[in-house]
Amino acid sequence: MAEIIQRDGGWDFDGTAVRIRPGLHRSVPLFRRAYGEIVVPLEAVAGVVYEPERRRGRLRMWLREGADPLVQATGGRLPEGADPYRLLVDVDRCGLAEYVVEEIRHALLLDQVPKEPARSYLLPGPPVPVSVRSSDGTVSFDGSRVRIDWADTSDRVKRARGPLILGVGDLVRVEWLPNSGHEGGFLRFVTRETVCARLPAEKDPYALDLWGGVQRDLLTALVATAVTARMPHPSAWADAQGADRPRRWAAAVPAQADPHDELLRRLRELGELYRDGVLTDEEFTRTKAALLRGFKEGPSSAGPVRCG
């Protein structure tokens, strides 16, 4: 067995899997401690490297595309310190780090692990139920349903509509952007009805606006990953382009709502909130303008669903 233990955490490799454990020191980011131990099967590994530096080196591992729901959900946007596939290594342990790298590389060659994208998730993601309290509200996932309960500081549009409850089958994708401390982030649940017309995160009742404590808001990636792990694998979209497209497409992609109908529905809901006195003149005007602008701009990220 090849093993290395540092203050930042530990890696051990038994020939079939790499076991990654977060360190217990208070300097280890909250997200890594919350995510816990990760067992990476060898077939999920794309490569590993040791990068020596003057004071401390760094072990890095990258996985095959589509193998890990965490990488899929976060899109590689986790801050360096929070990334579980990075390990800081003291200078006097550089030889041991290089040995771990060589052992993993040797096993990859012997097992002829493919480089192409995985056809299914090879790691399970976080266990459920999982619940995280963020700056905008509390998001929970029980394995089948997502629920967001808004905080007292959430926008009035969100609080007026009440808790958001969505089934996994309602979702087209999950979008996550971390709160960097300089710019806010978001956790957005995109449905077939909202894929084309969306509000800014602070007013979108399908999105958590992440603007508070950076370490706490990062924990929303736990929910994003748990939901992603239980949605159709990305390979389902690729399969839908094949010769048996009609059958596979129907199973992989929910029927797409007309974006104009969705826009009218959202405007009607906004008008009802205004007539009921929930929104002021200024809030109604500003939110309506943002909704129309979001409709014209379309989705903010690429995906299998197209609008217009």
Contacts in CASP RR format, 6 or more apart in sequence:
PFRMAT RR
TARGET T0000
AUTHOR 0000-0000-0000
METHOD contacts of the structure
MODEL  1
MAEIIQRDGGWDFDGTAVRIRPGLHRSVPLFRRAYGEIVVPLEAVAGVVY
EPERRRGRLRMWLREGADPLVQATGGRLPEGADPYRLLVDVDRCGLAEYV
VEEIRHALLLDQVPKEPARSYLLPGPPVPVSVRSSDGTVSFDGSRVRIDW
ADTSDRVKRARGPLILGVGDLVRVEWLPNSGHEGGFLRFVTRETVCARLP
AEKDPYALDLWGGVQRDLLTALVATAVTARMPHPSAWADAQGADRPRRWA
AAVPAQADPHDELLRRLRELGELYRDGVLTDEEFTRTKAALLRGFKEGPS
SAGPVRCG
1 12 0 8 1.000
1 13 0 8 1.000
1 14 0 8 1.000
1 15 0 8 1.000
2 12 0 8 1.000
2 13 0 8 1.000
2 99 0 8 1.000
2 100 0 8 1.000
2 103 0 8 1.000
2 104 0 8 1.000
3 10 0 8 1.000
3 11 0 8 1.000
3 12 0 8 1.000
3 13 0 8 1.000
3 100 0 8 1.000
4 10 0 8 1.000
4 11 0 8 1.000
4 12 0 8 1.000
4 59 0 8 1.000
4 87 0 8 1.000
4 89 0 8 1.000
4 93 0 8 1.000
4 96 0 8 1.000
4 97 0 8 1.000
4 100 0 8 1.000
6 23 0 8 1.000
6 87 0 8 1.000
6 88 0 8 1.000
6 89 0 8 1.000
6 90 0 8 1.000
6 93 0 8 1.000
7 23 0 8 1.000
7 25 0 8 1.000
7 27 0 8 1.000
7 28 0 8 1.000
7 88 0 8 1.000
8 23 0 8 1.000
8 25 0 8 1.000
8 27 0 8 1.000
8 28 0 8 1.000
8 87 0 8 1.000
8 88 0 8 1.000
9 20 0 8 1.000
9 21 0 8 1.000
9 22 0 8 1.000
9 23 0 8 1.000
9 28 0 8 1.000
9 87 0 8 1.000
10 20 0 8 1.000
10 21 0 8 1.000
10 23 0 8 1.000
10 87 0 8 1.000
11 18 0 8 1.000
11 19 0 8 1.000
11 20 0 8 1.000
11 21 0 8 1.000
11 59 0 8 1.000
11 87 0 8 1.000
11 100 0 8 1.000
12 18 0 8 1.000
12 19 0 8 1.000
13 19 0 8 1.000
13 100 0 8 1.000
13 103 0 8 1.000
13 104 0 8 1.000
13 107 0 8 1.000
15 42 0 8 1.000
15 103 0 8 1.000
15 107 0 8 1.000
16 41 0 8 1.000
16 42 0 8 1.000
17 39 0 8 1.000
17 40 0 8 1.000
17 41 0 8 1.000
17 42 0 8 1.000
18 39 0 8 1.000
18 40 0 8 1.000
18 42 0 8 1.000
18 45 0 8 1.000
18 61 0 8 1.000
18 104 0 8 1.000
19 37 0 8 1.000
19 38 0 8 1.000
19 39 0 8 1.000
19 40 0 8 1.000
20 37 0 8 1.000
20 38 0 8 1.000
20 39 0 8 1.000
20 40 0 8 1.000
20 84 0 8 1.000
20 85 0 8 1.000
20 87 0 8 1.000
21 36 0 8 1.000
21 37 0 8 1.000
22 28 0 8 1.000
22 32 0 8 1.000
22 33 0 8 1.000
22 35 0 8 1.000
22 36 0 8 1.000
22 37 0 8 1.000
22 84 0 8 1.000
23 32 0 8 1.000
23 33 0 8 1.000
24 33 0 8 1.000
29 79 0 8 1.000
29 81 0 8 1.000
29 82 0 8 1.000
29 215 0 8 1.000
29 218 0 8 1.000
30 215 0 8 1.000
30 216 0 8 1.000
30 218 0 8 1.000
30 219 0 8 1.000
31 78 0 8 1.000
31 82 0 8 1.000
31 215 0 8 1.000
31 218 0 8 1.000
31 219 0 8 1.000
31 221 0 8 1.000
31 222 0 8 1.000
32 81 0 8 1.000
32 82 0 8 1.000
32 84 0 8 1.000
34 219 0 8 1.000
34 222 0 8 1.000
35 70 0 8 1.000
35 84 0 8 1.000
35 126 0 8 1.000
35 222 0 8 1.000
36 84 0 8 1.000
38 84 0 8 1.000
38 123 0 8 1.000
39 123 0 8 1.000
40 61 0 8 1.000
40 63 0 8 1.000
40 68 0 8 1.000
40 123 0 8 1.000
41 122 0 8 1.000
41 123 0 8 1.000
42 104 0 8 1.000
42 107 0 8 1.000
42 108 0 8 1.000
42 111 0 8 1.000
42 113 0 8 1.000
43 64 0 8 1.000
43 67 0 8 1.000
43 111 0 8 1.000
43 113 0 8 1.000
43 118 0 8 1.000
43 122 0 8 1.000
44 63 0 8 1.000
44 64 0 8 1.000
44 67 0 8 1.000
44 68 0 8 1.000
44 118 0 8 1.000
44 122 0 8 1.000
44 123 0 8 1.000
45 61 0 8 1.000
45 63 0 8 1.000
45 64 0 8 1.000
45 104 0 8 1.000
45 108 0 8 1.000
45 113 0 8 1.000
46 62 0 8 1.000
46 63 0 8 1.000
46 64 0 8 1.000
46 65 0 8 1.000
46 67 0 8 1.000
46 115 0 8 1.000
47 61 0 8 1.000
47 62 0 8 1.000
47 104 0 8 1.000
47 105 0 8 1.000
47 108 0 8 1.000
48 59 0 8 1.000
48 60 0 8 1.000
48 61 0 8 1.000
48 62 0 8 1.000
48 100 0 8 1.000
48 101 0 8 1.000
48 104 0 8 1.000
48 105 0 8 1.000
49 59 0 8 1.000
49 60 0 8 1.000
49 101 0 8 1.000
50 57 0 8 1.000
50 58 0 8 1.000
50 59 0 8 1.000
50 60 0 8 1.000
50 89 0 8 1.000
50 94 0 8 1.000
50 97 0 8 1.000
50 98 0 8 1.000
50 100 0 8 1.000
50 101 0 8 1.000
51 57 0 8 1.000
51 58 0 8 1.000
51 59 0 8 1.000
51 60 0 8 1.000
52 94 0 8 1.000
55 91 0 8 1.000
56 88 0 8 1.000
56 89 0 8 1.000
56 90 0 8 1.000
56 91 0 8 1.000
57 88 0 8 1.000
57 89 0 8 1.000
57 90 0 8 1.000
57 91 0 8 1.000
57 94 0 8 1.000
57 97 0 8 1.000
58 86 0 8 1.000
58 87 0 8 1.000
58 88 0 8 1.000
58 89 0 8 1.000
59 86 0 8 1.000
59 87 0 8 1.000
59 89 0 8 1.000
59 97 0 8 1.000
59 100 0 8 1.000
59 101 0 8 1.000
60 85 0 8 1.000
60 86 0 8 1.000
61 85 0 8 1.000
61 86 0 8 1.000
61 104 0 8 1.000
62 85 0 8 1.000
63 71 0 8 1.000
63 85 0 8 1.000
63 123 0 8 1.000
64 113 0 8 1.000
64 114 0 8 1.000
64 115 0 8 1.000
64 116 0 8 1.000
64 117 0 8 1.000
64 118 0 8 1.000
64 122 0 8 1.000
65 116 0 8 1.000
65 117 0 8 1.000
65 118 0 8 1.000
66 72 0 8 1.000
66 117 0 8 1.000
66 118 0 8 1.000
66 121 0 8 1.000
66 233 0 8 1.000
66 234 0 8 1.000
66 235 0 8 1.000
67 117 0 8 1.000
67 118 0 8 1.000
67 121 0 8 1.000
67 122 0 8 1.000
67 123 0 8 1.000
68 121 0 8 1.000
68 122 0 8 1.000
68 123 0 8 1.000
68 125 0 8 1.000
69 121 0 8 1.000
69 123 0 8 1.000
69 124 0 8 1.000
69 125 0 8 1.000
69 225 0 8 1.000
69 226 0 8 1.000
69 228 0 8 1.000
69 229 0 8 1.000
70 84 0 8 1.000
70 123 0 8 1.000
70 125 0 8 1.000
70 221 0 8 1.000
70 225 0 8 1.000
72 121 0 8 1.000
72 225 0 8 1.000
72 228 0 8 1.000
72 234 0 8 1.000
73 174 0 8 1.000
73 176 0 8 1.000
73 221 0 8 1.000
73 224 0 8 1.000
73 225 0 8 1.000
73 227 0 8 1.000
73 228 0 8 1.000
74 176 0 8 1.000
74 178 0 8 1.000
74 221 0 8 1.000
74 224 0 8 1.000
74 225 0 8 1.000
75 176 0 8 1.000
76 83 0 8 1.000
77 176 0 8 1.000
77 177 0 8 1.000
77 178 0 8 1.000
78 178 0 8 1.000
78 218 0 8 1.000
78 221 0 8 1.000
79 178 0 8 1.000
79 180 0 8 1.000
79 218 0 8 1.000
80 86 0 8 1.000
82 218 0 8 1.000
89 96 0 8 1.000
89 97 0 8 1.000
117 234 0 8 1.000
117 235 0 8 1.000
118 235 0 8 1.000
119 233 0 8 1.000
119 235 0 8 1.000
120 233 0 8 1.000
120 235 0 8 1.000
121 229 0 8 1.000
121 233 0 8 1.000
124 229 0 8 1.000
125 225 0 8 1.000
125 226 0 8 1.000
125 229 0 8 1.000
126 222 0 8 1.000
126 225 0 8 1.000
126 226 0 8 1.000
126 229 0 8 1.000
127 226 0 8 1.000
128 141 0 8 1.000
128 142 0 8 1.000
128 143 0 8 1.000
128 226 0 8 1.000
129 140 0 8 1.000
129 141 0 8 1.000
129 142 0 8 1.000
129 143 0 8 1.000
130 140 0 8 1.000
130 141 0 8 1.000
130 222 0 8 1.000
130 223 0 8 1.000
130 226 0 8 1.000
131 138 0 8 1.000
131 139 0 8 1.000
131 140 0 8 1.000
131 141 0 8 1.000
131 223 0 8 1.000
132 138 0 8 1.000
132 139 0 8 1.000
132 140 0 8 1.000
132 216 0 8 1.000
132 219 0 8 1.000
132 220 0 8 1.000
132 222 0 8 1.000
132 223 0 8 1.000
133 216 0 8 1.000
134 187 0 8 1.000
134 208 0 8 1.000
134 210 0 8 1.000
134 212 0 8 1.000
134 216 0 8 1.000
134 217 0 8 1.000
134 219 0 8 1.000
134 220 0 8 1.000
135 151 0 8 1.000
135 153 0 8 1.000
135 179 0 8 1.000
135 209 0 8 1.000
135 210 0 8 1.000
135 211 0 8 1.000
135 212 0 8 1.000
135 213 0 8 1.000
135 216 0 8 1.000
135 217 0 8 1.000
136 150 0 8 1.000
136 151 0 8 1.000
136 153 0 8 1.000
136 154 0 8 1.000
136 158 0 8 1.000
136 202 0 8 1.000
136 208 0 8 1.000
136 209 0 8 1.000
136 210 0 8 1.000
136 211 0 8 1.000
137 148 0 8 1.000
137 149 0 8 1.000
137 150 0 8 1.000
137 151 0 8 1.000
137 154 0 8 1.000
137 208 0 8 1.000
138 148 0 8 1.000
138 149 0 8 1.000
138 151 0 8 1.000
139 146 0 8 1.000
139 147 0 8 1.000
139 148 0 8 1.000
139 187 0 8 1.000
139 208 0 8 1.000
139 220 0 8 1.000
139 223 0 8 1.000
140 146 0 8 1.000
140 147 0 8 1.000
140 148 0 8 1.000
140 149 0 8 1.000
140 223 0 8 1.000
141 147 0 8 1.000
141 223 0 8 1.000
141 226 0 8 1.000
141 227 0 8 1.000
143 168 0 8 1.000
143 226 0 8 1.000
143 227 0 8 1.000
143 230 0 8 1.000
144 167 0 8 1.000
144 168 0 8 1.000
144 230 0 8 1.000
145 165 0 8 1.000
145 166 0 8 1.000
145 167 0 8 1.000
145 168 0 8 1.000
146 164 0 8 1.000
146 165 0 8 1.000
146 166 0 8 1.000
146 167 0 8 1.000
146 168 0 8 1.000
146 171 0 8 1.000
146 189 0 8 1.000
146 223 0 8 1.000
146 227 0 8 1.000
147 163 0 8 1.000
147 164 0 8 1.000
147 165 0 8 1.000
147 166 0 8 1.000
148 163 0 8 1.000
148 164 0 8 1.000
148 208 0 8 1.000
149 163 0 8 1.000
150 158 0 8 1.000
150 159 0 8 1.000
150 162 0 8 1.000
150 163 0 8 1.000
152 159 0 8 1.000
154 209 0 8 1.000
155 202 0 8 1.000
155 203 0 8 1.000
155 209 0 8 1.000
156 278 0 8 1.000
156 279 0 8 1.000
156 283 0 8 1.000
157 199 0 8 1.000
157 203 0 8 1.000
157 205 0 8 1.000
157 270 0 8 1.000
157 273 0 8 1.000
157 279 0 8 1.000
157 283 0 8 1.000
157 287 0 8 1.000
158 203 0 8 1.000
158 204 0 8 1.000
158 205 0 8 1.000
160 273 0 8 1.000
160 278 0 8 1.000
160 279 0 8 1.000
161 205 0 8 1.000
161 269 0 8 1.000
161 273 0 8 1.000
162 205 0 8 1.000
164 189 0 8 1.000
164 205 0 8 1.000
164 206 0 8 1.000
166 189 0 8 1.000
166 191 0 8 1.000
166 206 0 8 1.000
168 227 0 8 1.000
168 230 0 8 1.000
168 231 0 8 1.000
169 231 0 8 1.000
169 254 0 8 1.000
170 191 0 8 1.000
170 192 0 8 1.000
170 254 0 8 1.000
171 189 0 8 1.000
171 190 0 8 1.000
171 191 0 8 1.000
171 227 0 8 1.000
171 231 0 8 1.000
172 190 0 8 1.000
172 191 0 8 1.000
172 192 0 8 1.000
172 195 0 8 1.000
172 253 0 8 1.000
172 254 0 8 1.000
172 304 0 8 1.000
172 305 0 8 1.000
173 190 0 8 1.000
173 231 0 8 1.000
173 301 0 8 1.000
173 303 0 8 1.000
174 187 0 8 1.000
174 188 0 8 1.000
174 189 0 8 1.000
174 190 0 8 1.000
174 224 0 8 1.000
174 227 0 8 1.000
174 228 0 8 1.000
174 231 0 8 1.000
175 186 0 8 1.000
175 187 0 8 1.000
175 188 0 8 1.000
175 190 0 8 1.000
175 300 0 8 1.000
175 301 0 8 1.000
176 186 0 8 1.000
176 187 0 8 1.000
176 188 0 8 1.000
176 220 0 8 1.000
176 221 0 8 1.000
176 224 0 8 1.000
177 184 0 8 1.000
177 185 0 8 1.000
177 186 0 8 1.000
177 210 0 8 1.000
178 185 0 8 1.000
178 210 0 8 1.000
178 214 0 8 1.000
178 217 0 8 1.000
178 218 0 8 1.000
178 221 0 8 1.000
179 185 0 8 1.000
179 210 0 8 1.000
179 211 0 8 1.000
179 212 0 8 1.000
179 213 0 8 1.000
179 214 0 8 1.000
179 217 0 8 1.000
179 218 0 8 1.000
180 214 0 8 1.000
181 213 0 8 1.000
181 214 0 8 1.000
184 209 0 8 1.000
184 210 0 8 1.000
184 211 0 8 1.000
184 212 0 8 1.000
185 201 0 8 1.000
185 209 0 8 1.000
185 210 0 8 1.000
185 211 0 8 1.000
185 217 0 8 1.000
186 201 0 8 1.000
186 204 0 8 1.000
186 207 0 8 1.000
186 208 0 8 1.000
186 209 0 8 1.000
186 210 0 8 1.000
187 207 0 8 1.000
187 208 0 8 1.000
187 210 0 8 1.000
187 220 0 8 1.000
187 223 0 8 1.000
187 224 0 8 1.000
188 198 0 8 1.000
188 201 0 8 1.000
188 204 0 8 1.000
188 206 0 8 1.000
188 207 0 8 1.000
188 208 0 8 1.000
189 206 0 8 1.000
189 207 0 8 1.000
189 227 0 8 1.000
190 198 0 8 1.000
190 206 0 8 1.000
190 299 0 8 1.000
191 206 0 8 1.000
192 254 0 8 1.000
192 255 0 8 1.000
192 256 0 8 1.000
192 257 0 8 1.000
192 305 0 8 1.000
193 257 0 8 1.000
193 262 0 8 1.000
193 265 0 8 1.000
194 206 0 8 1.000
194 262 0 8 1.000
195 256 0 8 1.000
195 259 0 8 1.000
195 299 0 8 1.000
195 305 0 8 1.000
195 307 0 8 1.000
196 259 0 8 1.000
196 262 0 8 1.000
196 263 0 8 1.000
196 295 0 8 1.000
196 298 0 8 1.000
196 299 0 8 1.000
196 307 0 8 1.000
196 308 0 8 1.000
197 259 0 8 1.000
197 262 0 8 1.000
197 263 0 8 1.000
197 266 0 8 1.000
197 291 0 8 1.000
197 294 0 8 1.000
197 295 0 8 1.000
197 298 0 8 1.000
198 204 0 8 1.000
198 206 0 8 1.000
198 207 0 8 1.000
198 294 0 8 1.000
198 298 0 8 1.000
198 299 0 8 1.000
198 300 0 8 1.000
199 205 0 8 1.000
199 207 0 8 1.000
199 287 0 8 1.000
199 290 0 8 1.000
199 291 0 8 1.000
199 294 0 8 1.000
200 290 0 8 1.000
201 207 0 8 1.000
201 208 0 8 1.000
201 209 0 8 1.000
201 210 0 8 1.000
202 209 0 8 1.000
202 211 0 8 1.000
203 287 0 8 1.000
203 290 0 8 1.000
208 220 0 8 1.000
210 217 0 8 1.000
210 220 0 8 1.000
211 217 0 8 1.000
232 252 0 8 1.000
236 248 0 8 1.000
236 251 0 8 1.000
236 252 0 8 1.000
237 252 0 8 1.000
237 253 0 8 1.000
237 303 0 8 1.000
237 304 0 8 1.000
239 248 0 8 1.000
239 252 0 8 1.000
240 248 0 8 1.000
240 249 0 8 1.000
240 252 0 8 1.000
240 253 0 8 1.000
240 304 0 8 1.000
242 248 0 8 1.000
253 304 0 8 1.000
253 305 0 8 1.000
256 305 0 8 1.000
259 295 0 8 1.000
259 307 0 8 1.000
259 308 0 8 1.000
263 291 0 8 1.000
263 292 0 8 1.000
263 295 0 8 1.000
266 291 0 8 1.000
267 288 0 8 1.000
267 291 0 8 1.000
270 279 0 8 1.000
270 284 0 8 1.000
270 287 0 8 1.000
270 288 0 8 1.000
270 291 0 8 1.000
271 279 0 8 1.000
271 284 0 8 1.000
273 279 0 8 1.000
273 284 0 8 1.000
274 284 0 8 1.000
279 287 0 8 1.000
298 307 0 8 1.000
299 305 0 8 1.000
299 307 0 8 1.000
END
